[in-house]
Amino acid sequence: MKKKILCILTIILTILAGCAKEEKSNIEVSDDEVGIETMEGMNYLVAGNDYGFYFDVYSKSGDKKNNDSKISVNNGNDNLYFMIENAGEDRQIAVQIFIDYIQVPIIIEGETYQTFFVDADKSFSKEFCFQIAETLDESVDHKIMAAMTVYSDKYVKDSELEYTTNGYSIALNAVLDIAGNTDQFIMNKLYNYENPRESYKDMWYGVLINTELQDFKRRVPNKEIVAQKNERKDFVYHVGGYDDCTEALVILCMGMEQVDVNQQKYMLFKLEKGKIQDGLVTITMPDEQGCYDLTGWIIKNPFSEEKTEINSVSDTWRFTINVT
């Protein structure tokens, strides 16, 4: 009896498996979807990012997905590479390269770009070779940060969704090791630490930029604000809340290019464990009318020489500044 029951179960399972196999084989795949399953980077999305894109930077062609926080070159102008993979929908992607947290121009196929834009279709996978278009001090190592911002052609003010850089962008921070100078790591911080208005505790961490000048409340910014050409406009920052770092660095960009903050290229913060700092940051508006999305990045322990893995960089809410 037991053998009979076992035989019947085996037959049923065999039939079910055959049906499942047939159903799978009958799934139609459009031309746009062909190739997505073979895009290697889709298996290596950074930090839980599941929006359908991948980004990496490295020193040897095809050497992606090593996740090594040290990128080694022989000379400051050697070839470097970044990989972009995009699946599911068309997106314009902006790529920025920062050396010691200052954006630098890059050379791709003989052309110089301050920010490099890629129009990626629904099944896009490409490696780009680039060189840094500035002379680097080769006696020391440097920090290299590579940022990929998605939907760089869309303004938050026009979107039905609350587009933010959070979840729609990837930035990686690593040591650029030139000719093995690992014992000569650059530590020039350029600027003094910010003097916050207040330091407080709350269940939150990261960086937030908004216009809550009256009460400094930590609110999501409006999707659009209006400013005048060349206006020096004040914003409020909230930075910190971390338990695992003692300092942080904040970079802000307008129109996908780094912008001066408090007449500096970036802001430095000395942090207390678990505490958030708030204060003012002043930005001079462009001298041309137009819409500029403000994006921001925060780097924990920015001058650390960790060599365990590439450090993901956190970002802030994104909003549109309409310069009139």
PAZAPA-4460 file (N, C-alpha, C; in steps of 0.05 Angstrom, whole numbers, plus 32768, in hexadecimal, padded with zeros to 4 digits):
% residues 324
    n_x    n_y    n_z   ca_x   ca_y   ca_z    c_x    c_y    c_z   seq   type   mol
   8011   7FE8   8000   8000   8000   8000   8011   8019   8000     1      M     A
   8026   8019   8012   8038   8030   8013   8046   8034   7FF9     2      K     A
   804E   801E   7FEC   805C   8020   7FD2   804A   802C   7FBD     3      K     A
   8030   8024   7FBE   801D   802F   7FAB   8019   804D   7FAE     4      K     A
   8016   8056   7FC7   8013   8072   7FCD   802C   8082   7FC4     5      I     A
   8044   8077   7FCA   805D   8084   7FC2   805E   8087   7FA4     6      L     A
   8055   8072   7F96   8056   8072   7F78   8044   8087   7F6D     7      C     A
   802B   8089   7F79   8018   809E   7F70   8023   80BA   7F75     8      I     A
   8030   80BF   7F8C   803B   80D9   7F92   8051   80E0   7F7F     9      L     A
   8062   80CC   7F78   8078   80D0   7F65   806D   80D9   7F4A    10      T     A
   8058   80CC   7F41   804C   80D2   7F27   8041   80EF   7F27    11      I     A
   8033   80F6   7F3D   8027   8111   7F40   803D   8126   7F3F    12      I     A
   8053   8122   7F4E   8069   8135   7F4E   8076   8138   7F33    13      L     A
   8078   8122   7F25   8084   8122   7F0A   8073   8133   7EF7    14      T     A
   8058   812F   7EF9   8046   813E   7EE8   8048   815C   7EEE    15      I     A
   8048   8163   7F08   8049   817F   7F10   8063   818C   7F06    16      L     A
   8079   817D   7F09   8093   8188   7F00   8093   818D   7EE2    17      A     A
   8087   817A   7ED3   8085   817D   7EB6   8074   8195   7EAF    18      G     A
   805E   819A   7EBD   804D   81B1   7EB8   805C   81CB   7EBD    19      C     A
   806A   81CC   7ED4   8079   81E4   7EDB   808E   81EA   7EC6    20      A     A
   809C   81D5   7EBC   80B1   81D9   7EA8   80A5   81E3   7E8E    21      K     A
   808D   81D8   7E86   8080   81E1   7E6E   8077   81FD   7E70    22      E     A
   806B   8205   7E88   8062   8220   7E8C   8079   8234   7E8A    23      E     A
   8090   822D   7E96   80A7   823E   7E95   80B1   8242   7E79    24      K     A
   80B0   822D   7E69   80BB   822E   7E4E   80A9   823F   7E3C    25      S     A
   808F   8243   7E44   807D   8252   7E34   807C   8270   7E3B    26      N     A
   808B   8279   7E4E   808C   8295   7E56   8099   82A5   7E3F    27      I     A
   808B   82BA   7E36   8096   82CA   7E20   80A9   82E0   7E2B    28      E     A
   80BF   82E3   7E1D   80D3   82F7   7E25   80D5   830B   7E0F    29      V     A
   80D0   8324   7E15   80D2   8339   7E00   80EF   833E   7DF9    30      S     A
   80F3   834C   7DE2   810E   8352   7DD9   811C   8364   7DED    31      D     A
   810D   8376   7DFB   8119   8388   7E0E   8124   8379   7E26    32      D     A
   8118   8362   7E2C   8121   8353   7E44   8137   8340   7E3F    33      E     A
   813D   833A   7E25   8152   8328   7E1F   816D   8332   7E29    34      V     A
   817B   8322   7E37   8195   8329   7E41   8196   8332   7E5E    35      G     A
   817F   8339   7E6A   817F   8342   7E85   8189   832C   7E98    36      I     A
   8181   8313   7E93   8188   82FD   7EA5   81A6   82F8   7EA4    37      E     A
   81B3   82FF   7E8E   81D0   82FA   7E8B   81E1   8311   7E94    38      T     A
   81D5   8327   7E9E   81E4   833E   7EA8   81EF   8338   7EC3    39      M     A
   8209   8332   7EC4   8216   8328   7EDD   8211   833B   7EF5    40      E     A
   8213   8355   7EF0   8211   8368   7F06   81F7   8367   7F15    41      G     A
   81E2   835D   7F08   81C8   835C   7F15   81C9   834B   7F2E    42      M     A
   81DD   8339   7F30   81DF   8328   7F47   81F0   8335   7F5D    43      N     A
   81FA   834D   7F58   820C   835A   7F6B   8203   8377   7F71    44      Y     A
   81E9   837B   7F73   81DE   8395   7F79   81E8   839E   7F95    45      L     A
   81EF   83B7   7F97   81FD   83C2   7FAE   81E9   83C7   7FC5    46      V     A
   81EF   83BE   7FDC   81E2   83C6   7FF5   81C3   83C3   7FF3    47      A     A
   81BA   83AD   7FE8   819E   83A8   7FE8   818F   83B7   7FD2    48      G     A
   819D   83C5   7FC1   818F   83D4   7FAB   8182   83C0   7F98    49      N     A
   8168   83C1   7F96   815A   83AE   7F84   814A   83BC   7F6F    50      D     A
   8153   83D4   7F67   8144   83E3   7F52   814C   83DC   7F36    51      Y     A
   815F   83CA   7F33   8165   83C0   7F18   817D   83CD   7F0B    52      G     A
   8191   83D6   7F1B   81A9   83E0   7F0F   81C1   83DA   7F20    53      F     A
   81D9   83DC   7F14   81F2   83D4   7F21   8208   83E7   7F19    54      Y     A
   821A   83EC   7F2B   8230   83FF   7F26   8249   83F6   7F35    55      F     A
   8260   83F7   7F28   8279   83F0   7F35   8290   8400   7F28    56      D     A
   82A5   8404   7F36   82BD   8411   7F2B   82D6   8401   7F33    57      V     A
   82E9   83FF   7F20   8300   83ED   7F24   8316   83F5   7F12    58      Y     A
   832E   83E8   7F14   8346   83F1   7F06   834D   83E0   7EEF    59      S     A
   8342   83C8   7EEC   8348   83B6   7ED6   832F   83AF   7EC7    60      K     A
   8330   83AF   7EAD   8318   83A8   7E9D   830D   838D   7EA4    61      S     A
   82F4   838C   7EA9   82E7   8373   7EB0   82EA   836B   7ECD    62      G     A
   82F6   837C   7EDD   82FC   8375   7EF9   82E5   837E   7F0C    63      D     A
   82CD   837E   7F03   82B7   8387   7F13   82AF   8373   7F29    64      K     A
   82A0   837D   7F3C   8295   836C   7F52   82A9   8362   7F66    65      K     A
   82C1   836E   7F66   82D5   8366   7F7A   82CF   8372   7F96    66      N     A
   82C0   8389   7F96   82B9   8396   7FAF   82D1   839A   7FC1    67      N     A
   82E7   83A4   7FB5   82FF   83A9   7FC4   8301   83C7   7FC7    68      D     A
   8305   83D1   7FE0   8306   83ED   7FE4   8321   83FA   7FDC    69      S     A
   8333   83EA   7FD2   834C   83F5   7FC7   834D   83F0   7FA9    70      K     A
   834F   8406   7F9A   8351   8405   7F7D   836E   840C   7F76    71      I     A
   837D   83FA   7F6A   8399   83FD   7F66   839F   8405   7F49    72      S     A
   83B1   841A   7F46   83BA   8422   7F2C   83D8   8428   7F2E    73      V     A
   83E6   8429   7F17   8402   8430   7F17   8407   844E   7F16    74      N     A
   83F5   845C   7F08   83F8   8479   7F05   83DC   8486   7F08    75      N     A
   83DD   84A0   7F0E   83C4   84AE   7F13   83B2   84B1   7EFB    76      G     A
   83BE   84AE   7EE3   83AD   84B1   7ECB   83A9   8496   7EBD    77      N     A
   83AC   8480   7ECC   83A7   8465   7EC1   838A   8462   7EBA    78      D     A
   8384   844E   7EA9   8368   8448   7EA3   835A   843D   7EBC    79      N     A
   8342   8447   7EC0   832F   843C   7ED4   8316   8434   7EC5    80      L     A
   8304   8425   7ED3   82EC   841B   7EC6   82D4   841D   7ED9    81      Y     A
   82BD   8422   7ECD   82A5   841E   7EDC   8291   840E   7ECB    82      F     A
   8281   83FF   7ED9   826D   83EE   7ECC   8251   83F8   7ED4    83      M     A
   823F   83FB   7EC0   8223   8401   7EC5   8212   83EB   7EB8    84      I     A
   8200   83E1   7EC8   81EC   83CF   7EBE   81D0   83D9   7EC6    85      E     A
   81BD   83D8   7EB4   81A3   83E2   7EB9   818E   83CF   7EAD    86      N     A
   8179   83CA   7EBB   8165   83B7   7EB1   8149   83C1   7EB9    87      A     A
   8136   83BC   7EA7   811A   83C0   7EAE   810D   83D9   7EA3    88      G     A
   811C   83EF   7EA2   8111   8408   7E97   8127   841A   7E8E    89      E     A
   8120   842D   7E7C   8134   8440   7E72   813B   8454   7E88    90      D     A
   8154   845A   7E8B   815D   846D   7E9F   8175   847D   7E94    91      R     A
   8176   8497   7E9B   818F   84A6   7E97   819E   84A5   7EB0    92      Q     A
   81B8   849F   7EAE   81C9   849C   7EC5   81E0   84AF   7EC4    93      I     A
   81E6   84BD   7EDA   81FC   84CF   7EDC   8213   84C3   7EED    94      A     A
   822B   84C5   7EE3   8242   84BA   7EF2   8255   84D1   7EF8    95      V     A
   825C   84D3   7F12   826F   84E7   7F1C   8286   84D9   7F2A    96      Q     A
   829E   84E4   7F25   82B6   84D9   7F33   82C2   84EF   7F45    97      I     A
   82C7   84E8   7F5D   82D3   84FB   7F71   82EE   84F0   7F7A    98      F     A
   8302   8501   7F7B   831C   84FA   7F86   8320   850B   7F9F    99      I     A
   8324   84FE   7FB6   8325   850B   7FD0   830D   851C   7FD4   100      D     A
   82F6   8512   7FCB   82DB   851E   7FCF   82D7   8538   7FC0   101      Y     A
   82E7   853D   7FAB   82E2   8553   7F99   82DE   8548   7F7D   102      I     A
   82C8   8550   7F70   82C2   8545   7F56   82D7   854D   7F41   103      Q     A
   82DF   853A   7F31   82F4   853E   7F1D   82E9   8537   7F02   104      V     A
   82F2   8544   7EED   82EA   853C   7ED2   82F7   8521   7ECA   105      P     A
   82EA   8513   7EB9   82F4   84F9   7EB0   82F5   84F9   7E91   106      I     A
   8306   84E8   7E86   8309   84E5   7E69   82FF   84CA   7E61   107      I     A
   82EC   84CA   7E4E   82E1   84B1   7E43   82E2   84B3   7E25   108      I     A
   82F1   84A1   7E19   82F4   84A0   7DFC   82FD   84BB   7DF1   109      E     A
   8310   84C7   7DFF   831C   84E0   7DF5   830D   84F9   7DFC   110      G     A
   82F5   84F7   7E06   82E4   850E   7E0D   82E5   8512   7E2C   111      E     A
   82E5   852C   7E34   82E6   8532   7E51   82CA   8539   7E5A   112      T     A
   82C2   852D   7E71   82A8   8532   7E7D   82AA   8539   7E9A   113      Y     A
   829B   854D   7EA3   8299   8552   7EBF   8287   853E   7ECC   114      Q     A
   8270   8539   7EC0   825E   8524   7EC7   8257   8514   7EAE   115      T     A
   8258   84FA   7EAF   8253   84E9   7E98   8237   84DE   7E99   116      F     A
   8227   84E2   7E84   820C   84D9   7E83   8209   84C1   7E70   117      F     A
   81F9   84AD   7E79   81F4   8495   7E6A   81D6   8491   7E67   118      V     A
   81CD   848E   7E4E   81B1   8488   7E49   81AF   8469   7E47   119      D     A
   81A6   845D   7E5D   81A5   8440   7E5E   8189   8436   7E58   120      A     A
   8187   8422   7E46   816D   8417   7E3F   8166   8400   7E53   121      D     A
   8152   83F1   7E4C   8147   83DD   7E5F   8159   83C5   7E63   122      K     A
   816D   83C2   7E52   817F   83AC   7E55   819B   83B6   7E4D   123      S     A
   81A8   83C4   7E60   81C1   83D2   7E5B   81D7   83C7   7E6C   124      F     A
   81ED   83C1   7E60   8205   83B8   7E6F   821D   83C1   7E60   125      S     A
   822E   83D2   7E6D   8245   83DC   7E5F   825B   83E4   7E73   126      K     A
   8273   83DE   7E6B   828B   83E7   7E7A   8297   83FF   7E6C   127      E     A
   829D   8414   7E7C   82A9   842D   7E71   82C5   8430   7E7C   128      F     A
   82D7   8436   7E6A   82F3   843C   7E72   82F6   845B   7E75   129      C     A
   8303   8464   7E8A   8306   8481   7E8E   8321   8486   7E9B   130      F     A
   832A   849F   7E98   8342   84A9   7EA5   833B   84C2   7EB4   131      Q     A
   8348   84C7   7ECA   8344   84E0   7ED9   8353   84F6   7ECB   132      I     A
   8344   850C   7EC6   834F   8522   7EB5   835E   8537   7EC5   133      A     A
   8368   8530   7EDC   8378   8542   7EEC   8391   8534   7EF6   134      E     A
   83A6   8543   7EFA   83BF   8537   7F04   83BD   8532   7F22   135      T     A
   83C2   8519   7F29   83C1   8511   7F45   83DD   8510   7F51   136      L     A
   83DF   8516   7F6B   83F8   8512   7F79   83FC   84F4   7F7C   137      D     A
   8410   84E9   7F6E   8414   84CC   7F6E   8425   84C1   7F85   138      E     A
   842D   84D3   7F97   843D   84CB   7FAE   842B   84C1   7FC5   139      S     A
   8411   84C6   7FC2   83FE   84BE   7FD7   83E6   84B0   7FCA   140      V     A
   83D8   84A1   7FDB   83BE   8496   7FD2   83A8   84AB   7FD6   141      D     A
   8392   84A6   7FC8   837C   84B8   7FC9   8362   84A9   7FCE   142      H     A
   834D   84B8   7FD5   8332   84AC   7FD6   8325   84B1   7FBB   143      K     A
   8318   849C   7FB0   8309   849F   7F98   82EC   8497   7F9E   144      I     A
   82DA   84A9   7F97   82BD   84A3   7F9B   82B0   84A5   7F80   145      M     A
   82A1   8490   7F79   8293   848F   7F5F   8275   848E   7F65   146      A     A
   8266   84A1   7F59   824A   84A3   7F5F   823A   849F   7F45   147      A     A
   8225   848E   7F47   8213   848A   7F31   81F7   8493   7F3A   148      M     A
   81EC   84A8   7F2D   81D2   84B2   7F34   81BE   84AB   7F1E   149      T     A
   81A9   849E   7F25   8195   8494   7F12   817F   84A9   7F0F   150      V     A
   8172   84AA   7EF7   815E   84BE   7EF0   8169   84DA   7EF0   151      Y     A
   8181   84DD   7EE6   818F   84F7   7EE6   8181   850B   7ED3   152      S     A
   816F   8501   7EC1   8161   8513   7EAF   8145   851A   7EB8   153      D     A
   813E   8512   7ED1   8123   8517   7EDB   8124   8529   7EF3   154      K     A
   8113   853C   7EF5   8112   854E   7F0C   80FD   8543   7F20   155      Y     A
   8104   8545   7F39   80F1   853B   7F4D   80D7   854B   7F4C   156      V     A
   80D8   8564   7F46   80C0   8575   7F45   80AB   856B   7F31   157      K     A
   80B4   855D   7F1C   80A3   8554   7F07   8099   8537   7F0A   158      D     A
   80A4   852A   7F1E   809E   850D   7F21   8085   8509   7F33   159      S     A
   8077   84F4   7F2C   8060   84EC   7F3D   806A   84DF   7F57   160      E     A
   8082   84D2   7F55   808D   84C5   7F6C   80A0   84D7   7F7A   161      L     A
   80A7   84D0   7F93   80BB   84E0   7FA2   80D7   84D6   7F9B   162      E     A
   80E0   84DD   7F83   80FB   84D5   7F7C   810F   84DF   7F90   163      Y     A
   8121   84CE   7F99   8137   84D6   7FAA   8150   84C8   7FA1   164      T     A
   8167   84D2   7FA9   817F   84C3   7FA2   8180   84A9   7FB2   165      T     A
   8172   84A8   7FC9   8173   8491   7FDA   8165   8479   7FCC   166      N     A
   8175   8465   7FC5   8169   844E   7FB8   816A   8450   7F9A   167      G     A
   816F   8468   7F8F   8171   846C   7F72   818E   8472   7F6A   168      Y     A
   81A1   8470   7F7C   81BC   8476   7F75   81CF   8464   7F84   169      S     A
   81E7   8462   7F7A   81FC   8452   7F87   8216   8463   7F87   170      I     A
   8223   8465   7F9D   823D   8472   7F9E   8250   8460   7FAE   171      A     A
   8268   845E   7FA4   827C   844D   7FB0   8295   845D   7FB7   172      L     A
   82A0   8457   7FCE   82B7   8466   7FD9   82CE   8452   7FDD   173      N     A
   82E6   8458   7FD2   82FC   8446   7FD3   8316   8455   7FD5   174      A     A
   832C   8447   7FDA   8347   8452   7FDA   8353   844E   7FBE   175      V     A
   835D   8463   7FB2   836B   8461   7F98   8389   845E   7F9F   176      L     A
   8392   8445   7F9D   83AE   843F   7FA4   83C0   8442   7F8C   177      D     A
   83D1   8456   7F8C   83E3   845C   7F76   83FF   8450   7F7B   178      I     A
   8407   843D   7F6B   8422   8431   7F6C   8428   8426   7F87   179      A     A
   8413   841B   7F95   8418   840E   7FAF   841F   8420   7FC6   180      G     A
   8417   8439   7FC5   841D   844C   7FDA   840A   844A   7FF1   181      N     A
   8405   8432   7FFB   83F0   842E   800F   83F8   843A   802A   182      T     A
   8412   8440   802E   841A   844C   8048   841B   846A   8046   183      D     A
   8412   8475   8030   8412   8492   802C   83F6   849C   8025   184      Q     A
   83E3   8495   8036   83C7   849B   8031   83C2   84B9   8036   185      F     A
   83B5   84C6   8023   83AF   84E2   8027   839B   84E7   803D   186      I     A
   83A1   84FA   804E   838F   8500   8065   8389   851E   8066   187      M     A
   838D   852D   8051   8388   8549   8050   836A   854E   804F   188      N     A
   835F   8559   8065   8342   855C   8067   8338   8577   805C   189      K     A
   834B   8589   8055   8345   85A2   8049   8335   85B6   805A   190      L     A
   8320   85AD   8068   830E   85BF   8075   830B   85B8   8093   191      Y     A
   8302   85CC   80A2   82FC   85C7   80BE   82E1   85B9   80C1   192      N     A
   82DC   85AE   80D8   82C2   85A1   80DD   82AD   85B7   80E0   193      Y     A
   8294   85B0   80D8   827E   85C2   80DB   8277   85C7   80F9   194      E     A
   826D   85DE   80FE   8263   85E5   8119   8244   85E3   8119   195      N     A
   8239   85CD   8123   821C   85CA   8121   820D   85DC   8133   196      P     A
   81F4   85E1   812C   81E2   85F1   813D   81DA   85E2   8156   197      R     A
   81D5   85C8   8152   81CB   85B7   8167   81D3   859A   8162   198      E     A
   81D6   858B   8178   81DB   856E   8176   81C6   8560   8187   199      S     A
   81B9   854D   817B   81A3   8540   8189   81A2   8522   8182   200      Y     A
   8193   8513   8192   818F   84F6   818E   8174   84F0   8182   201      K     A
   8173   84DD   8170   815A   84D5   8165   815E   84BA   8156   202      D     A
   8149   84AC   8150   814B   8493   8142   814C   8498   8124   203      M     A
   8163   84A1   811B   8167   84A8   80FF   8185   84AA   80FA   204      W     A
   818D   84A6   80E0   81A9   84AA   80D9   81AB   84B1   80BB   205      Y     A
   81C0   84BF   80B4   81C4   84C7   8098   81C9   84E4   8094   206      G     A
   81C0   84EF   807D   81C2   850B   8078   81A7   8514   806B   207      V     A
   819E   852B   8073   8185   8537   8068   818A   8555   8064   208      L     A
   8183   855E   804C   8184   857B   8046   8168   8585   8040   209      I     A
   8160   859A   804D   8146   85A6   8048   8146   85C4   804C   210      N     A
   812F   85D0   804D   812D   85EE   8050   811E   85F6   8069   211      T     A
   811E   85E5   807D   8110   85EA   8096   8120   85FE   80A8   212      E     A
   8123   8616   809E   8135   862A   80AC   8129   8634   80C6   213      L     A
   810F   8633   80C9   8103   863F   80E1   8106   862E   80F9   214      Q     A
   8100   8614   80F6   8101   8603   810E   8114   85EB   810B   215      D     A
   8122   85EA   80F4   8137   85D5   80EF   812B   85B9   80F2   216      F     A
   8112   85B5   80EC   8106   859B   80EE   8111   8588   80D8   217      K     A
   8113   856F   80DE   811E   855B   80CC   8107   8550   80BB   218      R     A
   8100   855F   80A6   80EA   8557   8094   80F5   8552   8078   219      R     A
   80E7   8540   806A   80ED   853B   804E   80E9   8555   803F   220      V     A
   80FC   855E   802E   80FA   8577   8020   80E3   8577   800C   221      P     A
   80D9   858F   8006   80C6   8592   7FF0   80D2   8588   7FD6   222      N     A
   80C2   857F   7FC3   80CC   8575   7FAA   80D8   858C   7F9A   223      K     A
   80D0   85A5   7F9E   80DA   85BB   7F8F   80DD   85D4   7FA1   224      E     A
   80F3   85E2   7F9E   80F5   85FD   7FAB   80FE   8610   7F95   225      I     A
   80F9   862A   7F99   8100   863E   7F85   8116   8650   7F90   226      V     A
   812A   8657   7F7F   8140   8668   7F87   8146   867B   7F70   227      A     A
   8156   868F   7F77   815E   86A3   7F63   817A   869D   7F59   228      Q     A
   8181   86A6   7F41   819C   86A3   7F36   81B0   86B0   7F48   229      K     A
   81C6   86A2   7F4D   81DC   86AC   7F5E   81D5   86B1   7F7B   230      N     A
   81BD   86A9   7F83   81B5   86AC   7F9F   81C5   869A   7FB1   231      E     A
   81CD   86A5   7FC8   81D9   8694   7FDD   81C2   868B   7FEF   232      R     A
   81BC   8671   7FED   81A4   8667   7FFA   81AC   8654   8010   233      K     A
   819E   8658   8027   81A3   8647   803F   8192   862E   803F   234      D     A
   819D   8618   8046   818F   85FF   804B   8196   85F5   8067   235      F     A
   8187   85E1   8070   818C   85D5   808A   8196   85B8   8085   236      V     A
   81AB   85B1   8094   81B4   8595   8093   81AF   8587   80AD   237      Y     A
   81AA   856D   80AB   81A9   855A   80C2   81BC   8544   80BA   238      H     A
   81D0   853F   80CB   81E5   852C   80C4   81EC   851B   80DD   239      V     A
   81EF   8501   80D9   81F9   84F0   80EF   81E5   84DB   80F7   240      G     A
   81E5   84D5   8111   81D5   84BF   811C   81E2   84A4   811B   241      G     A
   81FC   84A3   8114   8209   8489   8110   8215   8480   812B   242      Y     A
   8217   8466   812D   8225   845A   8144   8241   844F   813D   243      D     A
   8247   8450   8123   8260   8443   811A   8274   8455   810C   244      D     A
   8271   8470   8110   8285   8482   8105   8288   849B   8115   245      C     A
   829F   84A8   8114   82A5   84BF   8124   82A5   84D9   8113   246      T     A
   82A6   84D6   80F9   82A4   84ED   80E8   8297   84E6   80CD   247      E     A
   828D   84FB   80C0   827F   84F7   80A6   8285   850E   8094   248      A     A
   8282   8509   807A   8286   851E   8066   826E   851F   8054   249      L     A
   8265   8537   804D   824D   853B   803D   8254   854A   8023   250      V     A
   824C   853F   800C   824F   854B   7FF2   8233   8551   7FE8   251      I     A
   822F   8569   7FDC   8216   8570   7FD0   821B   8576   7FB2   252      L     A
   8207   8570   7FA2   8208   8574   7F85   81EF   8582   7F7C   253      C     A
   81F2   8594   7F68   81DB   85A0   7F5A   81DE   859A   7F3C   254      M     A
   81C9   858F   7F30   81CB   8589   7F14   81E0   8574   7F0E   255      G     A
   81E5   8561   7F21   81F8   854B   7F1E   8215   8555   7F1D   256      M     A
   821A   856C   7F29   8236   8575   7F2C   823A   8580   7F49   257      E     A
   8251   857B   7F54   8257   8583   7F6F   8254   85A1   7F72   258      Q     A
   8248   85AA   7F88   8244   85C6   7F8D   8252   85CE   7FA7   259      V     A
   825D   85E7   7FA9   8269   85F0   7FC2   8254   85F2   7FD8   260      D     A
   825C   85EA   7FF0   824A   85EC   8007   825A   85FB   801C   261      V     A
   824D   8611   8026   825B   8622   803A   8277   862A   802F   262      N     A
   8278   8630   8014   8290   8638   8006   82A6   8623   8008   263      Q     A
   829E   860A   8009   82B1   85F3   800A   82A6   85DE   7FF6   264      Q     A
   82B8   85CB   7FEF   82B0   85B6   7FDE   829F   85A1   7FEC   265      K     A
   82A3   859E   8006   8293   858B   8016   8293   8594   8033   266      Y     A
   8282   8588   8043   8280   858E   805F   828A   8576   8070   267      M     A
   8298   857C   8085   82A2   8568   8097   8294   856A   80B2   268      L     A
   828E   8553   80BE   8280   8552   80D7   828E   8540   80EB   269      F     A
   8293   854A   8103   829C   8539   8119   8283   852F   8128   270      K     A
   8280   8515   8129   8267   8509   8133   826A   84FD   814E   271      L     A
   8254   84FE   815D   8251   84F0   8176   8240   84D7   8171   272      E     A
   8245   84C2   817F   8237   84A9   817B   8219   84AD   817E   273      K     A
   820A   84A6   8169   81ED   84A6   8169   81E1   84C2   8168   274      G     A
   81F1   84D7   8167   81E6   84F2   8167   81E4   84FE   814B   275      K     A
   81D0   850F   8147   81CC   851D   812E   81D2   853B   8132   276      I     A
   81E0   8546   811E   81E6   8563   811E   81D4   8571   810A   277      Q     A
   81CC   8589   8110   81BF   859A   80FC   81CC   85B5   80FB   278      D     A
   81C8   85C3   80E5   81D4   85DD   80E1   81CE   85E7   80C5   279      G     A
   81DB   85FD   80BD   81D5   860A   80A3   81EB   8603   808F   280      L     A
   81E3   8601   8076   81F5   85FE   8060   81EC   8612   804B   281      V     A
   81FF   8622   8041   81F9   8637   802D   8204   862E   8012   282      T     A
   81F3   8630   7FFE   81FA   8629   7FE2   81F4   8641   7FD0   283      I     A
   8207   8648   7FBF   8203   865D   7FAB   81F5   8651   7F92   284      T     A
   81DF   865C   7F8A   81D0   8652   7F74   81DF   8658   7F59   285      M     A
   81DA   8647   7F45   81E6   864C   7F2A   81DE   8667   7F1F   286      P     A
   81EE   8670   7F0B   81E8   868A   7EFE   81D8   8686   7EE5   287      D     A
   81CD   866E   7EE1   81BB   8668   7ECA   81A1   865E   7ED5   288      E     A
   818B   8667   7EC8   8171   865D   7ED0   816E   8640   7EC8   289      Q     A
   815D   8632   7ED7   8159   8616   7ED0   8153   8606   7EE9   290      G     A
   814D   85EC   7EE6   8148   85DA   7EFC   8160   85C9   7F02   291      C     A
   8167   85C7   7F1B   817E   85B8   7F24   8175   85A6   7F3B   292      Y     A
   8178   858C   7F39   8172   857B   7F4F   818A   857A   7F63   293      D     A
   8184   857E   7F7C   8199   857D   7F91   819B   8560   7F9B   294      L     A
   81B2   8555   7F9A   81B7   853B   7FA4   81CE   853C   7FB8   295      T     A
   81D0   8529   7FCA   81E4   852A   7FDE   81EE   850F   7FE6   296      G     A
   8207   850E   7FF0   8214   84F5   7FF9   8220   84FA   8014   297      W     A
   821F   84E5   8025   822E   84E5   803E   8240   84CD   8040   298      I     A
   8259   84D2   8047   826D   84BD   8049   8275   84BB   8066   299      I     A
   8272   84A3   8071   827A   849E   808D   8298   8499   808E   300      K     A
   82A5   84A3   80A3   82C2   849F   80A6   82D1   84A3   808B   301      N     A
   82CF   84BA   807F   82D7   84BE   8063   82F5   84BB   805F   302      P     A
   8306   84BF   8074   8322   84BD   8070   832E   84A3   807B   303      F     A
   831D   8490   8081   8326   8476   8089   8332   8467   8072   304      S     A
   8346   8456   8077   8353   8447   8062   834B   842A   8064   305      E     A
   8331   8425   8068   8327   840A   806A   832B   83FB   8050   306      E     A
   8333   83E2   8051   8338   83D3   8039   8327   83B9   8039   307      K     A
   8311   83B9   8046   8301   83A0   8047   82EE   839E   8030   308      T     A
   82E0   83B4   8029   82CD   83B3   8013   82C8   83D0   800A   309      E     A
   82BD   83D3   7FF2   82B5   83EE   7FE9   829F   83F8   7FFB   310      I     A
   82A2   8411   8004   828E   841C   8016   8278   8429   8006   311      N     A
   825F   8420   800A   8249   842E   7FFE   8245   8449   800C   312      S     A
   823B   845C   7FFC   8238   8477   8006   821A   847D   8008   313      V     A
   8212   8489   801E   81F5   848F   8022   81EF   84AA   8015   314      S     A
   81D5   84AE   8011   81CC   84C6   8003   81B5   84D3   8011   315      D     A
   81AD   84EB   8007   8198   84FA   8014   8180   84FC   8001   316      T     A
   816A   8507   800C   8152   850C   7FFB   815A   851F   7FE5   317      W     A
   814F   851A   7FCD   8154   852A   7FB5   813D   853D   7FB0   318      R     A
   8143   8556   7FA9   812D   8568   7FA2   8137   857B   7F8C   319      F     A
   8124   858A   7F7F   812A   859B   7F69   812B   85B8   7F72   320      T     A
   8140   85C6   7F6A   8143   85E3   7F6E   813D   85F0   7F53   321      I     A
   8128   8600   7F52   8120   860F   7F3A   812D   862B   7F3B   322      N     A
   8142   862F   7F2C   8150   8649   7F2C   8144   865B   7F17   323      V     A
   813A   8672   7F20   812C   8684   7F0E   813B   869E   7F0B   324      T     A
***
